[in-house]
Amino acid sequence: MDSGASHSFISARFASCLDVTPDCMSYMLDVSTMTGTSMYTDSIYRSCEMSMAGISLYADLIVLPIRDLDVILGMDWLSTHRARMDCYNKIVDFRLPNGVTF
């Protein structure tokens, strides 16, 4: 999880393990990295299912040629799932639309 990332991403290498074809976005996205370089992409995997605490959550993951991480869950995903991050205690709480918190 990266609260500094506006979008959520998946590495091209990890995405190649999925048995799904990515969609093409209607625009080319220019992603700025922490090192000041840019990466360009127009590929996205929509509604990718992941499980946390036995609960299915979904993410739209934009494909990037990154190496050290498989998936980055950014602010788009964190806000959708109403995440609260307690950095001091190293806890992330999620609140589902029905009010359940985990």
Jmol script that loads the backbone (N, CA, C; Angstrom):
load data "model"
ATOM      1  N   MET A   1       0.843  -1.166   0.000  1.00  0.00           N
ATOM      2  CA  MET A   1       0.000   0.000   0.000  1.00  0.00           C
ATOM      3  C   MET A   1       0.891   1.234   0.000  1.00  0.00           C
ATOM      4  N   ASP A   2       0.528   2.191  -0.824  1.00  0.00           N
ATOM      5  CA  ASP A   2       1.322   3.411  -0.955  1.00  0.00           C
ATOM      6  C   ASP A   2       0.392   4.613  -0.988  1.00  0.00           C
ATOM      7  N   SER A   3       0.311   5.317   0.143  1.00  0.00           N
ATOM      8  CA  SER A   3      -0.576   6.476   0.211  1.00  0.00           C
ATOM      9  C   SER A   3      -0.051   7.638  -0.620  1.00  0.00           C
ATOM     10  N   GLY A   4       1.172   7.526  -1.136  1.00  0.00           N
ATOM     11  CA  GLY A   4       1.731   8.556  -1.999  1.00  0.00           C
ATOM     12  C   GLY A   4       1.444   8.325  -3.478  1.00  0.00           C
ATOM     13  N   ALA A   5       0.869   7.174  -3.792  1.00  0.00           N
ATOM     14  CA  ALA A   5       0.531   6.848  -5.184  1.00  0.00           C
ATOM     15  C   ALA A   5      -0.939   7.182  -5.426  1.00  0.00           C
ATOM     16  N   SER A   6      -1.212   7.916  -6.492  1.00  0.00           N
ATOM     17  CA  SER A   6      -2.600   8.290  -6.791  1.00  0.00           C
ATOM     18  C   SER A   6      -3.393   7.121  -7.365  1.00  0.00           C
ATOM     19  N   HIS A   7      -2.718   6.200  -8.039  1.00  0.00           N
ATOM     20  CA  HIS A   7      -3.358   5.062  -8.684  1.00  0.00           C
ATOM     21  C   HIS A   7      -2.775   3.765  -8.137  1.00  0.00           C
ATOM     22  N   SER A   8      -3.349   2.643  -8.551  1.00  0.00           N
ATOM     23  CA  SER A   8      -2.849   1.330  -8.176  1.00  0.00           C
ATOM     24  C   SER A   8      -2.210   0.680  -9.396  1.00  0.00           C
ATOM     25  N   PHE A   9      -1.137  -0.089  -9.159  1.00  0.00           N
ATOM     26  CA  PHE A   9      -0.319  -0.601 -10.253  1.00  0.00           C
ATOM     27  C   PHE A   9       0.008  -2.076 -10.063  1.00  0.00           C
ATOM     28  N   ILE A  10       0.346  -2.716 -11.180  1.00  0.00           N
ATOM     29  CA  ILE A  10       0.820  -4.094 -11.175  1.00  0.00           C
ATOM     30  C   ILE A  10       2.039  -4.154 -12.084  1.00  0.00           C
ATOM     31  N   SER A  11       3.041  -4.917 -11.673  1.00  0.00           N
ATOM     32  CA  SER A  11       4.230  -5.039 -12.521  1.00  0.00           C
ATOM     33  C   SER A  11       3.882  -5.867 -13.756  1.00  0.00           C
ATOM     34  N   ALA A  12       4.499  -5.531 -14.861  1.00  0.00           N
ATOM     35  CA  ALA A  12       4.256  -6.260 -16.107  1.00  0.00           C
ATOM     36  C   ALA A  12       4.627  -7.731 -15.943  1.00  0.00           C
ATOM     37  N   ARG A  13       5.688  -8.001 -15.206  1.00  0.00           N
ATOM     38  CA  ARG A  13       6.135  -9.377 -14.975  1.00  0.00           C
ATOM     39  C   ARG A  13       5.085 -10.162 -14.189  1.00  0.00           C
ATOM     40  N   PHE A  14       4.573  -9.577 -13.114  1.00  0.00           N
ATOM     41  CA  PHE A  14       3.554 -10.248 -12.299  1.00  0.00           C
ATOM     42  C   PHE A  14       2.251 -10.384 -13.080  1.00  0.00           C
ATOM     43  N   ALA A  15       1.898  -9.374 -13.849  1.00  0.00           N
ATOM     44  CA  ALA A  15       0.669  -9.402 -14.645  1.00  0.00           C
ATOM     45  C   ALA A  15       0.689 -10.532 -15.663  1.00  0.00           C
ATOM     46  N   SER A  16       1.878 -10.892 -16.144  1.00  0.00           N
ATOM     47  CA  SER A  16       1.979 -11.972 -17.130  1.00  0.00           C
ATOM     48  C   SER A  16       1.559 -13.316 -16.539  1.00  0.00           C
ATOM     49  N   CYS A  17       1.488 -13.425 -15.214  1.00  0.00           N
ATOM     50  CA  CYS A  17       1.039 -14.650 -14.545  1.00  0.00           C
ATOM     51  C   CYS A  17      -0.478 -14.753 -14.505  1.00  0.00           C
ATOM     52  N   LEU A  18      -1.180 -13.641 -14.768  1.00  0.00           N
ATOM     53  CA  LEU A  18      -2.638 -13.644 -14.741  1.00  0.00           C
ATOM     54  C   LEU A  18      -3.175 -14.293 -16.007  1.00  0.00           C
ATOM     55  N   ASP A  19      -4.298 -14.947 -15.882  1.00  0.00           N
ATOM     56  CA  ASP A  19      -4.926 -15.581 -17.041  1.00  0.00           C
ATOM     57  C   ASP A  19      -6.034 -14.675 -17.571  1.00  0.00           C
ATOM     58  N   VAL A  20      -5.686 -13.381 -17.746  1.00  0.00           N
ATOM     59  CA  VAL A  20      -6.644 -12.375 -18.180  1.00  0.00           C
ATOM     60  C   VAL A  20      -5.919 -11.423 -19.129  1.00  0.00           C
ATOM     61  N   THR A  21      -6.639 -10.894 -20.081  1.00  0.00           N
ATOM     62  CA  THR A  21      -6.072  -9.917 -21.006  1.00  0.00           C
ATOM     63  C   THR A  21      -6.361  -8.512 -20.480  1.00  0.00           C
ATOM     64  N   PRO A  22      -5.354  -7.635 -20.460  1.00  0.00           N
ATOM     65  CA  PRO A  22      -5.606  -6.275 -19.963  1.00  0.00           C
ATOM     66  C   PRO A  22      -6.440  -5.474 -20.956  1.00  0.00           C
ATOM     67  N   ASP A  23      -7.125  -4.466 -20.425  1.00  0.00           N
ATOM     68  CA  ASP A  23      -7.843  -3.515 -21.262  1.00  0.00           C
ATOM     69  C   ASP A  23      -6.894  -2.402 -21.668  1.00  0.00           C
ATOM     70  N   CYS A  24      -7.242  -1.723 -22.735  1.00  0.00           N
ATOM     71  CA  CYS A  24      -6.465  -0.573 -23.189  1.00  0.00           C
ATOM     72  C   CYS A  24      -7.211   0.688 -22.753  1.00  0.00           C
ATOM     73  N   MET A  25      -6.521   1.560 -22.008  1.00  0.00           N
ATOM     74  CA  MET A  25      -7.137   2.818 -21.592  1.00  0.00           C
ATOM     75  C   MET A  25      -7.247   3.734 -22.804  1.00  0.00           C
ATOM     76  N   SER A  26      -8.113   4.701 -22.743  1.00  0.00           N
ATOM     77  CA  SER A  26      -8.335   5.603 -23.875  1.00  0.00           C
ATOM     78  C   SER A  26      -7.280   6.708 -23.950  1.00  0.00           C
ATOM     79  N   TYR A  27      -6.277   6.627 -23.092  1.00  0.00           N
ATOM     80  CA  TYR A  27      -5.210   7.630 -23.043  1.00  0.00           C
ATOM     81  C   TYR A  27      -3.913   6.969 -22.591  1.00  0.00           C
ATOM     82  N   MET A  28      -2.819   7.630 -22.835  1.00  0.00           N
ATOM     83  CA  MET A  28      -1.513   7.169 -22.374  1.00  0.00           C
ATOM     84  C   MET A  28      -1.245   7.854 -21.034  1.00  0.00           C
ATOM     85  N   LEU A  29      -0.977   7.067 -20.009  1.00  0.00           N
ATOM     86  CA  LEU A  29      -0.718   7.603 -18.676  1.00  0.00           C
ATOM     87  C   LEU A  29       0.786   7.777 -18.480  1.00  0.00           C
ATOM     88  N   ASP A  30       1.185   8.961 -18.039  1.00  0.00           N
ATOM     89  CA  ASP A  30       2.582   9.272 -17.722  1.00  0.00           C
ATOM     90  C   ASP A  30       2.720   9.198 -16.212  1.00  0.00           C
ATOM     91  N   VAL A  31       3.434   8.199 -15.712  1.00  0.00           N
ATOM     92  CA  VAL A  31       3.598   7.990 -14.277  1.00  0.00           C
ATOM     93  C   VAL A  31       4.990   8.458 -13.872  1.00  0.00           C
ATOM     94  N   SER A  32       5.034   9.396 -12.939  1.00  0.00           N
ATOM     95  CA  SER A  32       6.309   9.896 -12.416  1.00  0.00           C
ATOM     96  C   SER A  32       6.731   9.034 -11.238  1.00  0.00           C
ATOM     97  N   THR A  33       8.001   8.640 -11.234  1.00  0.00           N
ATOM     98  CA  THR A  33       8.522   7.813 -10.152  1.00  0.00           C
ATOM     99  C   THR A  33       9.236   8.677  -9.116  1.00  0.00           C
ATOM    100  N   MET A  34       9.561   8.060  -7.999  1.00  0.00           N
ATOM    101  CA  MET A  34      10.264   8.773  -6.934  1.00  0.00           C
ATOM    102  C   MET A  34      11.644   9.247  -7.381  1.00  0.00           C
ATOM    103  N   THR A  35      12.215   8.569  -8.361  1.00  0.00           N
ATOM    104  CA  THR A  35      13.550   8.946  -8.835  1.00  0.00           C
ATOM    105  C   THR A  35      13.506  10.042  -9.885  1.00  0.00           C
ATOM    106  N   GLY A  36      12.306  10.494 -10.237  1.00  0.00           N
ATOM    107  CA  GLY A  36      12.164  11.567 -11.204  1.00  0.00           C
ATOM    108  C   GLY A  36      12.040  11.117 -12.648  1.00  0.00           C
ATOM    109  N   THR A  37      12.016   9.816 -12.873  1.00  0.00           N
ATOM    110  CA  THR A  37      11.832   9.310 -14.233  1.00  0.00           C
ATOM    111  C   THR A  37      10.341   9.153 -14.524  1.00  0.00           C
ATOM    112  N   SER A  38      10.010   8.941 -15.773  1.00  0.00           N
ATOM    113  CA  SER A  38       8.627   8.723 -16.180  1.00  0.00           C
ATOM    114  C   SER A  38       8.471   7.353 -16.813  1.00  0.00           C
ATOM    115  N   MET A  39       7.315   6.759 -16.592  1.00  0.00           N
ATOM    116  CA  MET A  39       6.943   5.510 -17.243  1.00  0.00           C
ATOM    117  C   MET A  39       5.604   5.762 -17.920  1.00  0.00           C
ATOM    118  N   TYR A  40       5.432   5.225 -19.111  1.00  0.00           N
ATOM    119  CA  TYR A  40       4.203   5.422 -19.874  1.00  0.00           C
ATOM    120  C   TYR A  40       3.474   4.096 -20.041  1.00  0.00           C
ATOM    121  N   THR A  41       2.164   4.154 -19.926  1.00  0.00           N
ATOM    122  CA  THR A  41       1.365   2.944 -20.090  1.00  0.00           C
ATOM    123  C   THR A  41      -0.054   3.290 -20.522  1.00  0.00           C
ATOM    124  N   ASP A  42      -0.700   2.343 -21.153  1.00  0.00           N
ATOM    125  CA  ASP A  42      -2.118   2.483 -21.466  1.00  0.00           C
ATOM    126  C   ASP A  42      -2.859   1.175 -21.191  1.00  0.00           C
ATOM    127  N   SER A  43      -2.226   0.268 -20.416  1.00  0.00           N
ATOM    128  CA  SER A  43      -2.810  -1.038 -20.112  1.00  0.00           C
ATOM    129  C   SER A  43      -3.297  -1.094 -18.672  1.00  0.00           C
ATOM    130  N   ILE A  44      -4.463  -1.706 -18.481  1.00  0.00           N
ATOM    131  CA  ILE A  44      -5.045  -1.809 -17.140  1.00  0.00           C
ATOM    132  C   ILE A  44      -5.799  -3.127 -17.002  1.00  0.00           C
ATOM    133  N   TYR A  45      -5.660  -3.724 -15.842  1.00  0.00           N
ATOM    134  CA  TYR A  45      -6.455  -4.894 -15.478  1.00  0.00           C
ATOM    135  C   TYR A  45      -7.566  -4.394 -14.572  1.00  0.00           C
ATOM    136  N   ARG A  46      -8.804  -4.564 -15.001  1.00  0.00           N
ATOM    137  CA  ARG A  46      -9.945  -4.038 -14.247  1.00  0.00           C
ATOM    138  C   ARG A  46     -10.523  -5.097 -13.302  1.00  0.00           C
ATOM    139  N   SER A  47     -10.923  -4.637 -12.136  1.00  0.00           N
ATOM    140  CA  SER A  47     -11.609  -5.474 -11.139  1.00  0.00           C
ATOM    141  C   SER A  47     -10.839  -6.733 -10.776  1.00  0.00           C
ATOM    142  N   CYS A  48      -9.568  -6.575 -10.464  1.00  0.00           N
ATOM    143  CA  CYS A  48      -8.757  -7.707 -10.013  1.00  0.00           C
ATOM    144  C   CYS A  48      -9.139  -8.047  -8.579  1.00  0.00           C
ATOM    145  N   GLU A  49      -9.449  -9.297  -8.351  1.00  0.00           N
ATOM    146  CA  GLU A  49      -9.860  -9.728  -7.021  1.00  0.00           C
ATOM    147  C   GLU A  49      -8.647 -10.053  -6.161  1.00  0.00           C
ATOM    148  N   MET A  50      -8.683  -9.592  -4.927  1.00  0.00           N
ATOM    149  CA  MET A  50      -7.681  -9.963  -3.936  1.00  0.00           C
ATOM    150  C   MET A  50      -8.411 -10.207  -2.627  1.00  0.00           C
ATOM    151  N   SER A  51      -7.783 -10.923  -1.737  1.00  0.00           N
ATOM    152  CA  SER A  51      -8.425 -11.267  -0.479  1.00  0.00           C
ATOM    153  C   SER A  51      -7.607 -10.732   0.686  1.00  0.00           C
ATOM    154  N   MET A  52      -8.291 -10.085   1.628  1.00  0.00           N
ATOM    155  CA  MET A  52      -7.670  -9.620   2.861  1.00  0.00           C
ATOM    156  C   MET A  52      -8.576 -10.035   4.004  1.00  0.00           C
ATOM    157  N   ALA A  53      -8.000 -10.731   4.958  1.00  0.00           N
ATOM    158  CA  ALA A  53      -8.762 -11.219   6.111  1.00  0.00           C
ATOM    159  C   ALA A  53      -9.974 -12.032   5.651  1.00  0.00           C
ATOM    160  N   GLY A  54      -9.809 -12.760   4.537  1.00  0.00           N
ATOM    161  CA  GLY A  54     -10.886 -13.591   4.020  1.00  0.00           C
ATOM    162  C   GLY A  54     -11.992 -12.832   3.307  1.00  0.00           C
ATOM    163  N   ILE A  55     -11.776 -11.543   3.070  1.00  0.00           N
ATOM    164  CA  ILE A  55     -12.776 -10.712   2.407  1.00  0.00           C
ATOM    165  C   ILE A  55     -12.258 -10.338   1.016  1.00  0.00           C
ATOM    166  N   SER A  56     -13.088 -10.522   0.005  1.00  0.00           N
ATOM    167  CA  SER A  56     -12.696 -10.183  -1.366  1.00  0.00           C
ATOM    168  C   SER A  56     -12.817  -8.683  -1.596  1.00  0.00           C
ATOM    169  N   LEU A  57     -11.744  -8.095  -2.096  1.00  0.00           N
ATOM    170  CA  LEU A  57     -11.706  -6.687  -2.473  1.00  0.00           C
ATOM    171  C   LEU A  57     -11.208  -6.622  -3.905  1.00  0.00           C
ATOM    172  N   TYR A  58     -11.573  -5.566  -4.626  1.00  0.00           N
ATOM    173  CA  TYR A  58     -11.245  -5.480  -6.040  1.00  0.00           C
ATOM    174  C   TYR A  58     -10.452  -4.212  -6.333  1.00  0.00           C
ATOM    175  N   ALA A  59      -9.576  -4.317  -7.334  1.00  0.00           N
ATOM    176  CA  ALA A  59      -8.746  -3.168  -7.697  1.00  0.00           C
ATOM    177  C   ALA A  59      -8.580  -3.113  -9.208  1.00  0.00           C
ATOM    178  N   ASP A  60      -8.535  -1.904  -9.735  1.00  0.00           N
ATOM    179  CA  ASP A  60      -8.122  -1.677 -11.115  1.00  0.00           C
ATOM    180  C   ASP A  60      -6.621  -1.430 -11.068  1.00  0.00           C
ATOM    181  N   LEU A  61      -5.849  -2.287 -11.737  1.00  0.00           N
ATOM    182  CA  LEU A  61      -4.393  -2.239 -11.654  1.00  0.00           C
ATOM    183  C   LEU A  61      -3.791  -1.846 -13.001  1.00  0.00           C
ATOM    184  N   ILE A  62      -3.060  -0.754 -12.993  1.00  0.00           N
ATOM    185  CA  ILE A  62      -2.407  -0.231 -14.197  1.00  0.00           C
ATOM    186  C   ILE A  62      -1.057  -0.908 -14.340  1.00  0.00           C
ATOM    187  N   VAL A  63      -0.749  -1.379 -15.534  1.00  0.00           N
ATOM    188  CA  VAL A  63       0.483  -2.124 -15.790  1.00  0.00           C
ATOM    189  C   VAL A  63       1.662  -1.159 -15.939  1.00  0.00           C
ATOM    190  N   LEU A  64       2.724  -1.443 -15.177  1.00  0.00           N
ATOM    191  CA  LEU A  64       3.958  -0.659 -15.264  1.00  0.00           C
ATOM    192  C   LEU A  64       5.160  -1.589 -15.331  1.00  0.00           C
ATOM    193  N   PRO A  65       6.231  -1.169 -15.987  1.00  0.00           N
ATOM    194  CA  PRO A  65       7.451  -1.981 -16.031  1.00  0.00           C
ATOM    195  C   PRO A  65       8.294  -1.781 -14.760  1.00  0.00           C
ATOM    196  N   ILE A  66       7.728  -2.161 -13.604  1.00  0.00           N
ATOM    197  CA  ILE A  66       8.454  -2.048 -12.341  1.00  0.00           C
ATOM    198  C   ILE A  66       9.017  -3.413 -11.979  1.00  0.00           C
ATOM    199  N   ARG A  67      10.069  -3.416 -11.164  1.00  0.00           N
ATOM    200  CA  ARG A  67      10.750  -4.675 -10.875  1.00  0.00           C
ATOM    201  C   ARG A  67      10.650  -5.134  -9.432  1.00  0.00           C
ATOM    202  N   ASP A  68      10.736  -4.237  -8.491  1.00  0.00           N
ATOM    203  CA  ASP A  68      10.882  -4.641  -7.097  1.00  0.00           C
ATOM    204  C   ASP A  68       9.566  -4.945  -6.381  1.00  0.00           C
ATOM    205  N   LEU A  69       8.451  -4.559  -6.957  1.00  0.00           N
ATOM    206  CA  LEU A  69       7.145  -4.780  -6.345  1.00  0.00           C
ATOM    207  C   LEU A  69       6.209  -5.434  -7.347  1.00  0.00           C
ATOM    208  N   ASP A  70       5.319  -6.291  -6.855  1.00  0.00           N
ATOM    209  CA  ASP A  70       4.335  -6.921  -7.741  1.00  0.00           C
ATOM    210  C   ASP A  70       3.102  -6.042  -7.918  1.00  0.00           C
ATOM    211  N   VAL A  71       2.590  -5.512  -6.807  1.00  0.00           N
ATOM    212  CA  VAL A  71       1.379  -4.694  -6.821  1.00  0.00           C
ATOM    213  C   VAL A  71       1.562  -3.508  -5.888  1.00  0.00           C
ATOM    214  N   ILE A  72       1.103  -2.351  -6.322  1.00  0.00           N
ATOM    215  CA  ILE A  72       1.067  -1.153  -5.483  1.00  0.00           C
ATOM    216  C   ILE A  72      -0.389  -0.734  -5.388  1.00  0.00           C
ATOM    217  N   LEU A  73      -0.918  -0.725  -4.177  1.00  0.00           N
ATOM    218  CA  LEU A  73      -2.287  -0.272  -3.956  1.00  0.00           C
ATOM    219  C   LEU A  73      -2.224   1.184  -3.527  1.00  0.00           C
ATOM    220  N   GLY A  74      -2.734   2.065  -4.367  1.00  0.00           N
ATOM    221  CA  GLY A  74      -2.622   3.503  -4.147  1.00  0.00           C
ATOM    222  C   GLY A  74      -3.877   4.116  -3.555  1.00  0.00           C
ATOM    223  N   MET A  75      -3.892   5.445  -3.556  1.00  0.00           N
ATOM    224  CA  MET A  75      -4.984   6.188  -2.939  1.00  0.00           C
ATOM    225  C   MET A  75      -6.338   5.899  -3.578  1.00  0.00           C
ATOM    226  N   ASP A  76      -6.377   5.603  -4.873  1.00  0.00           N
ATOM    227  CA  ASP A  76      -7.662   5.263  -5.501  1.00  0.00           C
ATOM    228  C   ASP A  76      -8.287   4.064  -4.807  1.00  0.00           C
ATOM    229  N   TRP A  77      -7.493   3.042  -4.561  1.00  0.00           N
ATOM    230  CA  TRP A  77      -7.962   1.819  -3.916  1.00  0.00           C
ATOM    231  C   TRP A  77      -8.194   2.033  -2.423  1.00  0.00           C
ATOM    232  N   LEU A  78      -7.264   2.693  -1.767  1.00  0.00           N
ATOM    233  CA  LEU A  78      -7.393   2.935  -0.324  1.00  0.00           C
ATOM    234  C   LEU A  78      -8.651   3.738   0.000  1.00  0.00           C
ATOM    235  N   SER A  79      -8.938   4.764  -0.787  1.00  0.00           N
ATOM    236  CA  SER A  79     -10.125   5.579  -0.517  1.00  0.00           C
ATOM    237  C   SER A  79     -11.404   4.828  -0.862  1.00  0.00           C
ATOM    238  N   THR A  80     -11.397   4.029  -1.917  1.00  0.00           N
ATOM    239  CA  THR A  80     -12.568   3.232  -2.280  1.00  0.00           C
ATOM    240  C   THR A  80     -12.967   2.298  -1.146  1.00  0.00           C
ATOM    241  N   HIS A  81     -11.973   1.738  -0.471  1.00  0.00           N
ATOM    242  CA  HIS A  81     -12.231   0.783   0.607  1.00  0.00           C
ATOM    243  C   HIS A  81     -12.152   1.433   1.989  1.00  0.00           C
ATOM    244  N   ARG A  82     -12.222   2.760   1.999  1.00  0.00           N
ATOM    245  CA  ARG A  82     -12.266   3.549   3.234  1.00  0.00           C
ATOM    246  C   ARG A  82     -11.197   3.129   4.233  1.00  0.00           C
ATOM    247  N   ALA A  83      -9.963   3.007   3.740  1.00  0.00           N
ATOM    248  CA  ALA A  83      -8.855   2.576   4.595  1.00  0.00           C
ATOM    249  C   ALA A  83      -8.404   3.700   5.514  1.00  0.00           C
ATOM    250  N   ARG A  84      -8.056   3.311   6.727  1.00  0.00           N
ATOM    251  CA  ARG A  84      -7.433   4.221   7.681  1.00  0.00           C
ATOM    252  C   ARG A  84      -6.095   3.619   8.060  1.00  0.00           C
ATOM    253  N   MET A  85      -5.032   4.393   7.863  1.00  0.00           N
ATOM    254  CA  MET A  85      -3.697   3.900   8.156  1.00  0.00           C
ATOM    255  C   MET A  85      -3.197   4.510   9.464  1.00  0.00           C
ATOM    256  N   ASP A  86      -2.800   3.644  10.377  1.00  0.00           N
ATOM    257  CA  ASP A  86      -2.181   4.057  11.628  1.00  0.00           C
ATOM    258  C   ASP A  86      -0.717   3.650  11.518  1.00  0.00           C
ATOM    259  N   CYS A  87       0.104   4.565  11.038  1.00  0.00           N
ATOM    260  CA  CYS A  87       1.513   4.251  10.782  1.00  0.00           C
ATOM    261  C   CYS A  87       2.269   3.906  12.057  1.00  0.00           C
ATOM    262  N   TYR A  88       1.963   4.602  13.149  1.00  0.00           N
ATOM    263  CA  TYR A  88       2.668   4.355  14.404  1.00  0.00           C
ATOM    264  C   TYR A  88       2.470   2.914  14.874  1.00  0.00           C
ATOM    265  N   ASN A  89       1.225   2.443  14.834  1.00  0.00           N
ATOM    266  CA  ASN A  89       0.918   1.083  15.284  1.00  0.00           C
ATOM    267  C   ASN A  89       0.972   0.052  14.159  1.00  0.00           C
ATOM    268  N   LYS A  90       1.260   0.520  12.939  1.00  0.00           N
ATOM    269  CA  LYS A  90       1.369  -0.350  11.765  1.00  0.00           C
ATOM    270  C   LYS A  90       0.088  -1.158  11.541  1.00  0.00           C
ATOM    271  N   ILE A  91      -1.039  -0.423  11.518  1.00  0.00           N
ATOM    272  CA  ILE A  91      -2.360  -1.028  11.335  1.00  0.00           C
ATOM    273  C   ILE A  91      -3.085  -0.315  10.199  1.00  0.00           C
ATOM    274  N   VAL A  92      -3.757  -1.098   9.373  1.00  0.00           N
ATOM    275  CA  VAL A  92      -4.644  -0.546   8.353  1.00  0.00           C
ATOM    276  C   VAL A  92      -6.029  -1.132   8.599  1.00  0.00           C
ATOM    277  N   ASP A  93      -7.004  -0.259   8.801  1.00  0.00           N
ATOM    278  CA  ASP A  93      -8.396  -0.670   8.984  1.00  0.00           C
ATOM    279  C   ASP A  93      -9.167  -0.355   7.716  1.00  0.00           C
ATOM    280  N   PHE A  94     -10.074  -1.258   7.348  1.00  0.00           N
ATOM    281  CA  PHE A  94     -10.931  -1.061   6.193  1.00  0.00           C
ATOM    282  C   PHE A  94     -12.380  -1.052   6.668  1.00  0.00           C
ATOM    283  N   ARG A  95     -13.195  -0.238   6.029  1.00  0.00           N
ATOM    284  CA  ARG A  95     -14.625  -0.200   6.358  1.00  0.00           C
ATOM    285  C   ARG A  95     -15.411  -0.474   5.086  1.00  0.00           C
ATOM    286  N   LEU A  96     -16.190  -1.540   5.111  1.00  0.00           N
ATOM    287  CA  LEU A  96     -17.021  -1.890   3.966  1.00  0.00           C
ATOM    288  C   LEU A  96     -18.268  -1.021   3.929  1.00  0.00           C
ATOM    289  N   PRO A  97     -18.910  -0.906   2.764  1.00  0.00           N
ATOM    290  CA  PRO A  97     -20.124  -0.078   2.652  1.00  0.00           C
ATOM    291  C   PRO A  97     -21.218  -0.468   3.653  1.00  0.00           C
ATOM    292  N   ASN A  98     -21.254  -1.732   4.083  1.00  0.00           N
ATOM    293  CA  ASN A  98     -22.273  -2.167   5.046  1.00  0.00           C
ATOM    294  C   ASN A  98     -21.885  -1.849   6.493  1.00  0.00           C
ATOM    295  N   GLY A  99     -20.739  -1.167   6.684  1.00  0.00           N
ATOM    296  CA  GLY A  99     -20.314  -0.746   8.013  1.00  0.00           C
ATOM    297  C   GLY A  99     -19.346  -1.697   8.695  1.00  0.00           C
ATOM    298  N   VAL A 100     -19.138  -2.886   8.148  1.00  0.00           N
ATOM    299  CA  VAL A 100     -18.200  -3.841   8.733  1.00  0.00           C
ATOM    300  C   VAL A 100     -16.781  -3.297   8.613  1.00  0.00           C
ATOM    301  N   THR A 101     -16.050  -3.348   9.725  1.00  0.00           N
ATOM    302  CA  THR A 101     -14.651  -2.908   9.740  1.00  0.00           C
ATOM    303  C   THR A 101     -13.767  -4.116   9.991  1.00  0.00           C
ATOM    304  N   PHE A 102     -12.661  -4.190   9.271  1.00  0.00           N
ATOM    305  CA  PHE A 102     -11.687  -5.264   9.510  1.00  0.00           C
ATOM    306  C   PHE A 102     -10.298  -4.728   9.327  1.00  0.00           C
TER     307      PHE A 102
END
end "model"
wireframe off; spacefill off
backbone 0.3
color backbone group
